[in-house]
């Protein structure tokens, strides 16, 4: 039988005499009781085999001993004078599932205002069963905010949350919650209030009209300004696109915020269940979020529906006076 025919039937693309039919794939796509039963039986069989391994407990003890020691990253500073300028570092007591992000007044571990560092983010407290993980995080240029992503059950789908940081290191959660985030960058506006971006579309363009927006979101009006601005953002899509005469620079009116990416929402509403999504994701979008607003108020920046498999990322370059 030709190899191509085997591959086609293995992925459920055809059923002919002599070809292989992948029933498990069909059950997985249906997410029915039959698929769950197959997965449970596979897990039970695996555990039965592993339970007969007499070196398993000794190997676990050895690995536990090797990992059980305190680990601390190099300190780094975020913020700027006039804002919230503080030091941060990650630390793990030894066997914590995820490292904790601390903040202090000075780069040494005991440099807090009261002689102790303060916890900014402890991902070990995000869920009782430890299934929610901390992803990337990014500080605003003035240091007043940190935007961080979380995922559930090992999924690539994420949410972005925001914390406000006070000069003394204390912090509190904001109500901002950004959903449908995947393979995203978080690019804060350098001047904190008036970000500029390189736009490859204009309202009403065919590209914009063919972009699928998530429920509750719409394109907000943009104000065109000149190219000669202090801050520019580079949109990267397999290559860096530089600002030129044929490109527009657009200004987003409003308060402090950042750029991020999202995809059209999958047909799985539960955040904890999105790790079961096996379909491909196309048409990544770039959006701008203002701190303190709901996601349905975000600004649509761009998408490339003519290149559905491309990714778009945002990053700032700027010169300080």
Order of alpha helices (4+ residues) and beta strands (2+ residues): alpha-alpha-alpha-alpha-beta-beta-beta-beta-beta-beta-beta-beta-beta-beta-beta-alpha-beta-beta-beta-beta-beta-beta-beta
